[in-house]
Amino acid sequence: MDIVQIIAIAVSGTIFFVVIELIRRNHLKERYSLIWLAASLVLILFSVVRNLLHFMAKAVGIYYPPSFLFLLAIAFLLLLLLHFSTIVSSLSENNKRLAQEIGILKKRLKDLEEKETLRGDGSEGFSSSGKME
């Protein structure tokens, strides 16, 4: 094993253990960590079995194996962007729905307050038992 392979294994392993630690401390949800775990495992695999990187690169017609790693990195980033885009879209819809519900509730509260002031009995919406009417 040469020094480059040792460094590659150490960096890949560090990424894997950092992701595991982030999951353990609840800084990263399991749902979002799957892509990172898969990427770190692929890096570990290519670091340990260097011939696999050469074989995979030649299989797709790339004659310089580090270029294949760049291709994998770009594919990983595209998957990550797609994943986060779906999450942002979902959160945006949830946010819109919640804003609409808040608007409806504010309108209902305003209508109830106006109804109560028109009543003008001074009880401010509470019955003799202390409960809201």
C-alpha positions as a printed Julia matrix, in Angstrom:
133×3 Matrix{Float64}:
   0.0    0.0     0.0
   1.38   3.4    -0.92
   0.93   6.68    0.95
  -1.79   7.97   -1.41
  -3.92   4.89   -0.79
  -3.45   5.16    2.98
  -4.47   8.84    2.92
  -7.49   8.04    0.73
  -8.62   5.3     3.13
  -8.12   7.59    6.14
 -10.09  10.47    4.59
 -12.91   8.19    3.41
 -13.12   6.51    6.8
 -13.14   9.88    8.54
 -16.06  11.05    6.39
 -17.95   7.86    7.24
 -17.37   8.21   10.99
 -18.22  11.93   10.96
 -21.57  11.14    9.32
 -22.23   8.4    11.89
 -21.37  10.8    14.72
 -23.67  13.51   13.29
 -26.51  10.98   13.16
 -25.79   9.81   16.7
 -25.91  13.39   18.05
 -29.11  14.14   16.09
 -27.4   16.85   14.03
 -28.16  14.92   10.86
 -31.4   13.02   10.35
 -31.2    9.44    9.12
 -33.26  10.34    6.08
 -30.63  12.83    4.87
 -27.65  10.75    5.89
 -28.23   7.85    3.51
 -26.67   9.66    0.56
 -23.63  10.64    2.64
 -23.18   7.14    4.01
 -23.43   5.63    0.54
 -20.92   8.12   -0.87
 -18.42   7.48    1.92
 -18.76   3.71    1.5
 -18.11   4.05   -2.26
 -15.03   6.15   -1.5
 -13.8    3.58    1.02
 -14.37   0.8    -1.52
 -12.43   2.63   -4.24
  -9.68   3.51   -1.75
  -9.2   -0.08   -0.6
  -9.59  -1.75   -3.99
  -7.79   0.6    -6.38
  -8.09  -1.85   -9.26
 -11.87  -1.5    -9.01
 -11.55   2.21   -9.8
  -9.39   1.41  -12.83
 -11.8   -1.32  -13.95
 -14.91   0.87  -13.56
 -13.25   3.79  -15.36
 -12.26   1.6   -18.31
 -15.74  -0.01  -18.36
 -17.36   3.37  -19.03
 -14.67   4.42  -21.49
 -12.62   6.71  -19.24
  -8.9    6.08  -19.54
  -7.77   8.29  -16.65
  -9.27   6.86  -13.41
  -9.21  10.13  -11.4
 -11.56  11.57  -14.05
 -14.0    8.82  -13.14
 -13.9   10.03   -9.53
 -14.85  13.52  -10.76
 -17.74  11.98  -12.7
 -18.91  10.22   -9.55
 -18.58  13.45   -7.54
 -20.7   15.34  -10.07
 -23.32  12.58  -10.05
 -23.32  12.65   -6.24
 -23.82  16.42   -6.19
 -26.65  16.18   -8.7
 -28.38  13.55   -6.56
 -27.88  15.73   -3.5
 -29.35  18.75   -5.29
 -32.34  16.72   -6.45
 -32.9   15.37   -2.95
 -32.75  18.83   -1.36
 -34.96  20.31   -4.08
 -37.71  17.83   -3.24
 -37.34  18.66    0.45
 -37.48  22.42   -0.2
 -40.56  21.96   -2.4
 -42.31  19.99    0.32
 -41.4   22.52    3.01
 -42.58  25.37    0.79
 -45.98  23.73    0.36
 -46.24  23.08    4.1
 -45.31  26.7     4.81
 -47.98  27.98    2.41
 -50.62  25.73    3.96
 -49.7   26.81    7.48
 -49.8   30.51    6.5
 -53.29  29.99    5.05
 -54.45  28.22    8.21
 -53.07  31.05   10.37
 -54.94  33.56    8.2
 -58.19  31.63    8.62
 -57.7   31.36   12.38
 -56.93  35.08   12.68
 -60.11  35.89   10.75
 -62.17  33.62   13.02
 -60.64  35.2    16.11
 -61.33  38.7    14.8
 -64.94  37.75   14.0
 -65.39  36.31   17.5
 -63.9   39.42   19.1
 -66.18  41.68   17.04
 -69.19  39.55   17.95
 -68.23  39.79   21.61
 -67.82  43.57   21.55
 -71.21  43.91   19.83
 -72.76  41.87   22.61
 -71.37  44.33   25.11
 -72.4   42.46   28.24
 -69.04  43.09   29.9
 -68.35  39.43   30.58
 -65.69  39.35   27.83
 -66.67  35.91   26.63
 -66.56  34.05   29.93
 -69.48  32.42   31.68
 -70.02  32.5    35.45
 -68.04  29.24   35.74
 -64.94  30.91   34.23
 -65.06  28.94   30.98
 -65.06  30.52   27.55
 -68.54  30.66   26.03
